[in-house]
Amino acid sequence: MVRAVLYIEDDDAAFVLVRIVLDERAPHIQLFRAHDGEEALLLLHGSAPGQQGLKPDLILLDLNLPKKNGIAVLSDLKASETLRAIPVVMFSTSSAARDKSDALNGGAQDYITKPSSLDQFIEAVKMACSVE
């Protein structure tokens, strides 16, 4: 059961939509956010020596991020002994076949293209988080 989700997303509107969907459909899920790839890795590894990092049940990862893109973040996650077991779902506006194959080949559990309609977006978030 998913209890904590880290959403790595630089777009405020996309983050707010996910927060609204989870608040309404799955209030038991705690949502965390990182605005870019570097911030995400600091949160996950711990930002100071000896500090324990965040260990979410699921990571929603945008592809096009500032500082460190989603594929690079995914690669770092899967290379880490302490983080590689956390399921990662790429959640991106890109529908390019190469982006999807790069993500899946890099270890993402799934690749979901963010839809343009609100109803489809809600369904995509539910699917990504296995919310019923």
Backbone torsions as a table, in degrees:
resi	resn	phi	psi	omega
1	MET	NA	131.2	179.7
2	VAL	-78.4	124.5	178.2
3	ARG	-117.2	-27.2	-178.9
4	ALA	-137.1	132.0	-180.0
5	VAL	-125.5	132.8	170.0
6	LEU	-102.6	120.9	178.0
7	TYR	-106.4	115.5	179.5
8	ILE	-98.0	102.8	-169.1
9	GLU	-153.3	130.0	178.4
10	ASP	-92.1	-13.8	-178.3
11	ASP	-89.0	113.7	-178.3
12	ASP	-59.0	-41.2	-177.5
13	ALA	-63.2	-42.6	179.1
14	ALA	-64.1	-40.9	178.5
15	PHE	-63.1	-45.2	-179.6
16	VAL	-60.4	-41.7	178.3
17	LEU	-61.1	-43.7	178.8
18	VAL	-64.0	-42.4	178.5
19	ARG	-59.2	-45.7	-179.8
20	ILE	-61.8	-46.2	-179.6
21	VAL	-60.4	-46.9	-178.5
22	LEU	-68.8	-39.2	178.2
23	ASP	-60.5	-38.4	-178.5
24	GLU	-81.9	-40.0	-171.4
25	ARG	-100.0	-23.8	-176.6
26	ALA	-150.1	68.7	-175.9
27	PRO	-64.1	-14.4	178.0
28	HIS	-75.2	-14.8	-178.6
29	ILE	-86.0	125.5	176.5
30	GLN	-89.9	126.7	-176.7
31	LEU	-106.3	127.1	175.7
32	PHE	-113.9	159.0	-178.8
33	ARG	-136.7	142.5	166.8
34	ALA	-125.2	138.7	-175.9
35	HIS	-85.1	-17.9	179.7
36	ASP	-154.2	173.0	-176.3
37	GLY	-63.7	-39.4	-179.5
38	GLU	-66.5	-43.5	178.2
39	GLU	-61.3	-39.9	179.8
40	ALA	-61.2	-46.1	-178.8
41	LEU	-66.2	-35.7	175.2
42	LEU	-63.7	-43.7	178.0
43	LEU	-61.3	-43.4	-175.5
44	LEU	-74.4	-36.7	-178.9
45	HIS	-88.9	-18.4	-172.5
46	GLY	96.2	130.2	-172.6
47	SER	-83.2	-8.9	179.6
48	ALA	-133.8	152.5	178.2
49	PRO	-56.4	133.7	179.6
50	GLY	82.5	-7.6	179.8
51	GLN	-85.2	135.0	178.4
52	GLN	-81.0	137.5	-179.8
53	GLY	-85.9	170.6	176.5
54	LEU	-67.6	137.1	178.0
55	LYS	-125.1	80.7	180.0
56	PRO	-73.4	163.5	175.9
57	ASP	-80.9	-20.7	-177.2
58	LEU	-153.0	143.7	173.7
59	ILE	-118.5	122.7	169.3
60	LEU	-95.2	123.8	-170.9
61	LEU	-125.9	119.4	175.0
62	ASP	-74.4	150.8	-179.5
63	LEU	-80.2	-48.8	-174.2
64	ASN	-95.6	93.0	-178.2
65	LEU	-118.2	151.8	173.1
66	PRO	-74.0	158.1	175.7
67	LYS	72.2	-51.0	179.6
68	LYS	-148.9	117.3	-174.6
69	ASN	-71.8	168.4	-174.9
70	GLY	-59.7	-37.8	179.8
71	ILE	-66.7	-39.6	177.6
72	ALA	-66.0	-39.9	177.1
73	VAL	-64.1	-45.5	178.4
74	LEU	-57.5	-44.1	178.7
75	SER	-60.1	-44.2	178.3
76	ASP	-64.1	-40.8	179.6
77	LEU	-62.4	-45.9	-176.3
78	LYS	-74.2	-17.2	176.6
79	ALA	-85.9	-12.3	-176.9
80	SER	-91.2	125.9	178.5
81	GLU	-59.3	-37.2	-175.8
82	THR	-82.5	-17.3	-174.7
83	LEU	-113.9	-16.6	-170.8
84	ARG	-62.2	-24.6	-178.1
85	ALA	-80.6	-13.1	179.5
86	ILE	-71.3	124.3	178.5
87	PRO	-65.0	137.9	179.2
88	VAL	-120.9	127.4	173.8
89	VAL	-114.5	120.1	174.5
90	MET	-73.7	132.2	-176.1
91	PHE	-133.3	94.1	-167.7
92	SER	-135.4	159.1	174.3
93	THR	-77.9	-16.9	-178.1
94	SER	-74.3	129.6	175.3
95	SER	-109.2	13.8	-179.2
96	ALA	-66.0	132.5	-178.8
97	ALA	-59.1	-37.5	-179.3
98	ARG	-65.4	-40.5	178.4
99	ASP	-61.5	-44.5	179.4
100	LYS	-63.0	-46.6	-178.8
101	SER	-66.7	-37.5	177.2
102	ASP	-61.5	-42.1	-179.2
103	ALA	-67.1	-47.7	-178.4
104	LEU	-67.2	-41.1	176.9
105	ASN	-67.2	-25.7	179.1
106	GLY	-83.0	-4.8	175.8
107	GLY	113.0	4.6	176.5
108	ALA	-67.4	142.3	178.8
109	GLN	-71.4	-34.3	-179.4
110	ASP	-156.9	164.9	176.5
111	TYR	-132.6	116.2	-177.8
112	ILE	-118.6	126.7	176.9
113	THR	-84.1	127.7	178.8
114	LYS	-65.2	121.4	178.7
115	PRO	-78.2	165.8	-178.1
116	SER	-89.3	-23.2	-179.6
117	SER	-91.1	150.3	-177.8
118	LEU	-63.3	-43.8	179.9
119	ASP	-61.4	-42.6	178.7
120	GLN	-67.9	-35.7	178.2
121	PHE	-63.0	-44.1	178.4
122	ILE	-59.2	-45.7	179.3
123	GLU	-62.9	-39.1	179.7
124	ALA	-65.2	-40.5	177.9
125	VAL	-65.6	-44.8	178.5
126	LYS	-59.1	-42.4	179.9
127	MET	-66.2	-44.0	-178.7
128	ALA	-62.2	-38.2	-176.8
129	CYS	-95.8	2.2	-176.6
130	SER	54.2	40.8	179.8
131	VAL	-89.5	131.7	179.8
132	GLU	-114.7	NA	NA
